[in-house]
Amino acid sequence: MKGSKTKSSSAVKDWLASRNADLTAKFTKILDASHKIAETQHTGQDTGAGSLHYDAVYDNLNRLVPALKLQNWRPVEAFVMLCAVYLHDIGKSRPSETGKHHALVGKEIVIEQAEKLGLNQSEARVIGDVIHAHGPIDLNTLQEERGIAPFGEVRVRYLGAILQLADDLDTDFLRADSLVRAVIPESGVKSAGFCEKWPKTGVFIKRFVQQSMDFQSIAVTRPTV
């Protein structure tokens, strides 16, 4: 059916809404605020294509984190994950600085614009760390957990690893080739033929989920791209 999407009851947004309405409302306001911030720093890179990419990364997230895994999450972790998914490329909205990856710039923007986004500094720093994790960074350099009062601890490295995979597995798979090879070595796929041979992200994500892969261990070894 044209334009239809299968909605899972384990979708992270739905799960958060059923457990913490305040954090869900806060996430919605943050999305609105982020669009305004991006517009004030617009460089032509953060376009409608970015919105499609965010939605694709969110869909990947829902496949990587099925209902069973969500039961082990705190609501604040779902909140942080959603914010990171929909803000992870906000660094592209600022004129590039030599030598700085947009993931690091995105972290800086979230911390600098915390008040406008409706975040306190504790929330902004945790979300910023997860955003930073989707760039060329060794996750071992991040603090493993950070607290957000009064909600509890957030597994920063773990969420960062999931964001890396959800982002890298979007659309063309070129950045995720080595990750897929690690899980499905017999596939023999080459980067050049990825799109034609495996056009749907879900094929690979299903295998990640089925094999209960350790997101953090895989992502730590992710090649710098």
C-alpha positions as CSV (number, residue, x, y, z in Angstrom):
1,M,0.0,0.0,0.0
2,K,1.5,3.3,-1.1
3,G,2.9,5.4,1.8
4,S,2.0,2.8,4.4
5,K,4.3,1.8,7.2
6,T,4.1,-1.0,9.6
7,K,3.9,0.4,13.1
8,S,5.2,-1.8,15.9
9,S,3.7,-1.7,19.4
10,S,7.3,-1.7,20.6
11,A,8.1,1.6,18.8
12,V,10.3,3.7,21.1
13,K,8.0,6.8,21.0
14,D,4.9,4.7,21.9
15,W,6.8,3.0,24.7
16,L,8.0,6.3,26.2
17,A,4.5,7.8,25.9
18,S,3.0,4.9,27.9
19,R,5.5,5.4,30.7
20,N,6.3,9.1,31.0
21,A,4.0,11.6,29.4
22,D,6.1,14.5,30.7
23,L,9.2,13.3,28.9
24,T,7.2,12.7,25.8
25,A,5.8,16.2,25.8
26,K,9.3,17.6,26.4
27,F,10.7,15.6,23.4
28,T,8.0,17.1,21.1
29,K,8.8,20.6,22.2
30,I,12.5,19.9,21.7
31,L,11.8,18.9,18.1
32,D,10.0,22.2,17.4
33,A,12.8,24.2,19.0
34,S,15.5,22.4,17.0
35,H,13.9,23.3,13.7
36,K,14.1,27.0,14.7
37,I,17.7,26.7,15.8
38,A,18.7,25.0,12.6
39,E,17.0,27.7,10.5
40,T,19.0,30.4,12.2
41,Q,22.3,28.7,11.3
42,H,21.2,27.3,8.0
43,T,23.9,26.4,5.5
44,G,21.9,24.5,2.9
45,Q,22.9,21.1,4.3
46,D,20.1,20.6,6.8
47,T,17.2,20.2,4.3
48,G,14.1,18.1,3.9
49,A,16.4,15.2,3.1
50,G,17.6,15.4,6.7
51,S,14.0,14.8,8.0
52,L,13.7,11.7,5.8
53,H,17.1,10.5,7.2
54,Y,16.0,11.1,10.8
55,D,12.8,9.1,10.2
56,A,14.8,6.3,8.6
57,V,17.2,6.2,11.6
58,Y,14.2,6.1,13.9
59,D,12.8,3.1,12.0
60,N,16.2,1.4,12.3
61,L,16.2,2.1,16.0
62,N,12.8,0.4,16.4
63,R,14.2,-2.7,14.7
64,L,17.4,-2.7,16.7
65,V,15.6,-2.4,20.0
66,P,12.6,-4.7,20.0
67,A,10.1,-4.8,22.8
68,L,12.1,-7.3,24.9
69,K,15.1,-5.0,25.0
70,L,13.0,-1.9,25.8
71,Q,11.8,-3.5,29.0
72,N,15.4,-3.1,30.3
73,W,15.4,0.7,29.5
74,R,14.6,3.6,31.8
75,P,12.2,6.1,30.3
76,V,14.9,8.7,30.4
77,E,17.1,6.6,28.2
78,A,14.3,6.4,25.6
79,F,14.0,10.2,25.9
80,V,17.7,10.7,25.4
81,M,17.8,8.3,22.5
82,L,14.9,10.0,20.7
83,C,16.4,13.4,21.1
84,A,19.8,12.1,19.8
85,V,18.1,10.5,16.8
86,Y,16.3,13.6,15.7
87,L,19.2,16.0,16.6
88,H,22.2,14.0,15.5
89,D,22.8,15.9,12.3
90,I,22.0,19.4,13.7
91,G,25.8,20.1,13.4
92,K,25.3,20.2,9.6
93,S,23.3,23.4,10.1
94,R,26.3,25.4,11.2
95,P,29.0,26.6,8.8
96,S,31.7,23.9,8.9
97,E,34.8,24.4,11.0
98,T,38.0,23.0,9.7
99,G,38.8,19.6,11.2
100,K,35.5,19.4,13.1
101,H,33.1,16.5,12.4
102,H,29.4,17.5,12.4
103,A,28.8,15.1,15.2
104,L,31.1,17.1,17.5
105,V,29.6,20.4,16.3
106,G,26.1,18.9,17.0
107,K,27.1,18.2,20.5
108,E,28.3,21.7,21.0
109,I,25.1,23.2,19.5
110,V,22.9,21.1,21.9
111,I,24.9,22.2,24.9
112,E,25.1,25.9,23.8
113,Q,21.4,26.1,22.9
114,A,20.2,23.9,25.8
115,E,17.9,26.6,27.2
116,K,16.3,27.3,23.8
117,L,15.8,23.6,23.3
118,G,14.2,23.3,26.7
119,L,16.9,21.2,28.2
120,N,18.9,21.6,31.4
121,Q,22.7,21.3,31.2
122,S,22.7,17.8,32.6
123,E,20.2,16.6,29.9
124,A,22.1,18.5,27.2
125,R,25.4,17.0,28.0
126,V,24.1,13.5,28.0
127,I,22.3,14.0,24.7
128,G,25.3,15.7,23.3
129,D,27.6,12.8,24.2
130,V,25.2,10.3,22.4
131,I,25.1,12.6,19.3
132,H,28.9,12.8,19.4
133,A,29.0,9.0,19.3
134,H,27.7,8.8,15.8
135,G,30.9,10.4,14.5
136,P,34.5,9.1,14.2
137,I,35.0,8.5,17.9
138,D,36.1,5.6,20.1
139,L,33.2,5.0,22.4
140,N,35.6,4.0,25.1
141,T,36.5,7.7,25.5
142,L,32.9,8.5,26.6
143,Q,31.7,8.1,30.2
144,E,29.9,4.8,30.4
145,E,27.0,6.1,32.3
146,R,25.8,9.6,33.3
147,G,23.0,10.6,35.6
148,I,20.1,12.9,34.9
149,A,18.2,13.9,38.0
150,P,15.7,12.9,39.1
151,F,15.4,10.2,36.4
152,G,18.4,8.1,37.0
153,E,21.5,6.8,35.1
154,V,21.7,6.8,31.3
155,R,24.0,4.3,29.5
156,V,25.7,6.8,27.2
157,R,28.1,4.3,25.4
158,Y,25.3,1.8,24.8
159,L,22.9,4.4,23.4
160,G,25.7,5.9,21.3
161,A,26.5,2.5,19.9
162,I,22.9,2.0,18.9
163,L,22.8,5.5,17.2
164,Q,26.0,4.6,15.3
165,L,24.4,1.5,13.9
166,A,21.0,3.0,13.2
167,D,22.6,5.8,11.3
168,D,25.2,3.7,9.4
169,L,22.5,1.2,8.3
170,D,20.4,3.9,6.6
171,T,19.8,3.7,2.9
172,D,23.0,2.7,1.1
173,F,24.9,0.7,3.8
174,L,28.2,2.0,2.5
175,R,29.4,3.0,5.9
176,A,28.1,-0.1,7.5
177,D,29.7,-2.6,5.2
178,S,32.3,-3.9,7.7
179,L,29.6,-4.2,10.4
180,V,27.4,-6.3,8.2
181,R,30.3,-8.5,7.2
182,A,31.0,-9.1,10.9
183,V,27.5,-10.5,11.4
184,I,27.0,-12.1,8.0
185,P,30.5,-13.0,6.7
186,E,29.1,-15.5,4.2
187,S,27.2,-12.8,2.4
188,G,30.2,-11.8,0.4
189,V,28.7,-8.4,-0.3
190,K,30.9,-5.6,-1.7
191,S,30.3,-1.9,-1.0
192,A,29.8,-1.2,-4.6
193,G,26.9,-3.6,-4.9
194,F,25.2,-3.1,-1.6
195,C,22.2,-1.1,-2.7
196,E,21.4,-3.5,-5.6
197,K,21.8,-6.7,-3.7
198,W,20.3,-5.7,-0.3
199,P,17.9,-2.8,-0.9
200,K,16.2,-3.0,2.5
201,T,17.8,-2.1,5.8
202,G,15.5,-4.4,7.7
203,V,17.1,-7.5,6.2
204,F,20.3,-6.8,8.1
205,I,18.8,-5.3,11.2
206,K,16.7,-8.4,11.7
207,R,19.8,-10.4,11.7
208,F,21.4,-8.1,14.3
209,V,18.4,-8.5,16.5
210,Q,18.1,-12.2,16.1
211,Q,21.7,-12.8,17.0
212,S,21.5,-10.5,20.0
213,M,24.5,-8.6,18.9
214,D,26.4,-6.5,21.4
215,F,25.9,-3.0,19.9
216,Q,28.7,-1.4,22.0
217,S,31.3,-4.1,21.1
218,I,30.5,-3.8,17.4
219,A,30.4,0.0,17.3
220,V,33.7,0.5,19.2
221,T,35.5,-1.2,16.3
222,R,33.6,0.8,13.7
223,P,36.1,2.2,11.2
224,T,36.6,6.0,11.0
225,V,34.7,7.3,8.0
